[in-house]
């Protein structure tokens, strides 16, 4: 079933904000993003859900410590935490810009 989620403002990931925007969803997939008028015209049978605020993509926690990828061996070392931490600090001290 197609559902059109409409709001006064839609914030797409890769485009400018859309006033009176909408997001067309087919089951669990976003299939279109645009103005409400354009999407209603293109999909007249879609169920419409109006939202009072802003529709935006979900947030992703991309927090990572990529500088530690070379320390994978410590993950399976079995060292007690104090020794593991000592090893981590000692290795980190060898980093350069």
Secondary structure as UniProt FT lines:
FT   STRAND          2..11
FT   STRAND          18..26
FT   TURN            27..28
FT   STRAND          29..35
FT   HELIX           36..42
FT   TURN            44..45
FT   STRAND          47..56
FT   HELIX           66..71
FT   HELIX           72..75
FT   HELIX           81..92
FT   TURN            93..94
//
